[in-house]
Amino acid sequence: PPEEIVGKKAELFQKRVFYVFEHYDELWEKWLKKFRALGKEVEDLTVPQELPQFEPDEGVFPAPKGYYTSYELMEAYDRLVNAIYKGWQYHFEYLNLAYLAYLMFADTCRKLFPGISESTIGKMVAGAYVVMFRPEEELCKLARVASSLPGVKEILIKDVSPEEKIKELRTFPEGREWLDQMEQVKDPWFYVSCGSGWFHYEGSWVNKLEVPFGYLKSYVERLEKGERIERYLEEIEAERDKLVEEYRRLIKSDEDRKTFDDAFKTCRTIYRYAEDHLFWVEHWFHTIVFEKMREFGRVLAKYGMLKDPEDIFLFNRLEVPYLIEDLVTSWALGEGVPHRGAYWQQKAERRQKILEAARRWVPPPALGTVPEEIAEPFTVMLWGITSEKVSEWLKGVAVTPEEVTELKGFAASAGVAEGKARVIKLLEEITTIEPGEILVCPTTNPSWAPVFTKIKAAVTDIGGLTSHAAIVSREYGLPSVTGTGVATQVLKTGDIIRVDGDKGVVTIIKRA
């Protein structure tokens, strides 16, 4: 762009950005209010589940509406898609600024303390109360309540389905009391995805109760052994405050000290948005959106456009209107007029086969020529992709996994841990983690927070210094190396490994 445009942008950017930094707490409350209103709007959206043989009289008397059920179905879909667009506009409202605040603080630290490690900078901003931890905290509370109520804990540790446990809990007062408490926290805190929140098939705690009930069983059993189930937030905060003060004392001038204090305060204030928005957008909102989309799937399957309501997710947002249009057109033309269901069903079957083949494929960590420099903040901070890291990944795939003895990534969370690796590639495998193991996965999911009180360390293929794995590991005081690119391909469950979160190195000590 022309220089004058760049200058004007810089002027507006400075005015607007620092206003947000200074007023973030009140702006967050306004953001949350409008975002929850948007979710409620989606939840209340009516999706017609029947195309009537004849439109009812109330559509004609005392005056015709002028539109029909077919229009209501099409309009409902458009409203849902527009709400998703708006939700993702809201998503990015402050996210870039949260990363900017971290980058500004990190840059200040590097200038004032040459040679400071990335993991040390990360420890300085650890110990935050963020909404993404709230579902786990509510489970911890429910587990402690269960342990204090006669008969409840015995039912929760049984190896039976959640439905059977709920049925049995309803038979006595203490059980009903506990169920009442669970119902009170379900919305919003069970609207957390069993995975990343990005995919419909992952499900959420609210519709896959076996996941939270599995965690509850583990928590109750650990409480019986006298173990702590909550994260050690007080210790992490104390360590952070001590570390910040030690570095602050090294600063010579008042001007530099003020620069450090301002950058630290800004980062601590707004950086929590990185995890706060994650719950409300990718988890709570997407749970509502996916359930609403299934309502369209059900009506399309009911009239033979699809074989399975879930098949709606095999079509993109621009294709679904064509399915709806085909359905309502045949309906409007009169009873017995065929639709194009066979065409759409065939398309869905073919795409399902493609997806199944893709699931069996092990992709390389990167494709193409490595750029000379990767500097875009999201790519580096969130996904952990730099030119240097991509080159390391490609080295890893140039040899057989057995030849690799060391992996390099981001020093995401300080500390060193040694133990048995547990490689998790599928969501359902998360329940196999044993206490004291080291989690190795493509990337961590927020709903896995309960396992972070069991593991020694975390290693991921994907992720930078502001990835979920990095943030959560710092909040739990666990060593972590993120962005290794090939950890899940090179490591096997049972391998003994050492995770150095200070240097960003994973060493294979002994193969399983």
C-alpha positions, 0 to 999 in steps of 0.5 A, a space after each residue: 500500500 502507499 506510504 500515506 495509507 501505511 502512516 494512516 493505519 499506524 496512527 489509527 492502530 496506535 490510538 485503538 490498540 492502546 485504548 483496548 489495553 487500558 480498558 480491557 476488563 470492561 471491554 471483556 465484559 461487553 464482549 462476553 455479553 454480546 457473544 452469549 447473546 449470539 449463542 442464545 440467538 442460535 440456540 433459539 433458532 427454529 428449524 422446521 422439522 416437517 414440510 406439511 402436506 398442506 400449510 396450516 390455516 394460521 398461515 392464511 387467517 386472519 391475513 396470509 403470511 405471504 411465505 411458507 415453511 420452505 422459506 422458513 427452512 431456508 431462512 433458518 439456515 441463512 441465519 445460522 451461517 450468518 451467526 457463525 460468521 459474526 461469531 468468528 468476527 467476534 473471535 478475532 476482536 481481541 485475539 491478535 491484540 493478546 498475541 501482540 501484548 505477549 510479543 511486546 512483553 517478550 521483546 521488552 524482556 529480550 532487550 532488557 535481559 539479553 539471553 533470557 530463555 523463551 521458557 522463562 518469559 513464559 513462566 513470567 506470565 503463568 498463573 492466570 485465572 482463565 475460563 478454559 480451566 473452569 469446566 475442569 474446576 467444576 468437575 473437581 468441585 463435583 468430585 469433592 461433593 460426591 466424596 462427602 455424600 454417602 452412596 454417591 462416590 460408590 456409584 461414580 466409581 462403578 464401571 457402568 454407563 453414565 445413564 446407569 449411574 444417573 438412574 441409580 443416583 436418582 433413587 436416593 436424596 443424596 444422589 438427587 442432590 448431587 445431580 442437581 448440582 451437576 445440572 446447575 453447572 452443565 450450562 455453560 461448563 459442560 459445553 466443552 468439546 471432547 476435542 479441539 472444538 473444531 470438529 462436529 464428530 468430537 462431541 462435547 461433554 454435554 452430549 457425551 457424558 461418558 467423558 466427564 463421568 470418566 474424569 469424575 471416576 478418576 477424581 473420586 478414586 484419587 481423592 480416596 487415595 489422598 491425592 490433590 486433583 486441582 492444579 497448584 495455582 498458588 505455587 505457580 503464582 508465587 514462583 511467577 512473582 518471585 521470578 518477575 521480581 528477581 528480573 525486575 531488580 536487574 533493571 538499572 534505570 527507572 525508565 526501563 523499569 517503567 517500560 518493563 512494568 507497563 509491558 508486564 501489566 498489559 500482557 497479564 491483563 489481556 493475554 488471558 483472552 487467548 484462553 478465555 475466548 477459546 472456551 466461549 467460541 470454539 467450545 460453547 458456541 460450536 457445541 450450540 452450532 453443531 447441534 443446530 446444524 444437526 437439526 437441518 441434517 435430521 430434516 434432510 434425512 427424514 425426507 430422503 435427501 441424506 441417509 444419515 443426519 450426520 452426513 450434512 457435515 460432508 457438505 460445505 456451507 455453500 452446498 447445504 442451501 442447494 440440498 435444502 432448495 432441492 428438497 423444498 422445490 420438490 415439496 412445493 411442486 406437489 406430493 409425489 414429485 421426486 427430489 434429487 436425494 439419490 444424487 446427494 446421497 451418492 456424493 456423501 458416500 463418495 466423500 465418506 470414502 475419501 475421508 476414511 482414506 485420509 484418516 489412514 494416511 500419515 502426512 509429512 509435517 510440511 510440503 514444498 520449499 521452506 521459506 527463507 523467513 516465516 515471521 507472521 505472528 500467528 504462524 509462529 506463536 500459535 502454530 509454532 512454524 518457523 523456517 528453522 523448525 520446518 527444516 528440523 521437521 524435514 530432517 526427521 522424515 529423511 530418516 527412519 523413526 528408529 534412527 532418531 535420538 533427539 527431537 527439537 521444538 519450542 521451549 514452551 514450559 520450563 522444567 525437565 522430566 523423564 518418564 514413559 511416553 504415551 502417544 495419543 493420536 485419537 481422542 478416545 485414547 486419552 483415557 489410556 494415560 497412566 499417572 506419571 506418563 509423558 503425553 505425546 500428541 499432535 496437539 492438546 485439546 482443552 477438554 484434556 485439562 484433567 489429565 494434566 494433573 496426572 502427567 509429568 510433561 507434554 510434547 506436541 507435533 504442532 504449537 508455538 509459545 502461545 499454543 494451548 499446550 504451552 499455556 496449559 503446561 505453564 499453568 500446571 507447572 509441567 515441562 513442555 516442548 511444542 512444535 516438534 513436527 514429528 513426535 507422534 511419528 518418531 515416538 512410541 508408547 512405552 519409550 523412555 524419554 527426557 523432556 527439557 522444557 528449558 531448551 526445547 529438546 526431547 531425548 529418547 533414552 530407551 526404546 520400548 
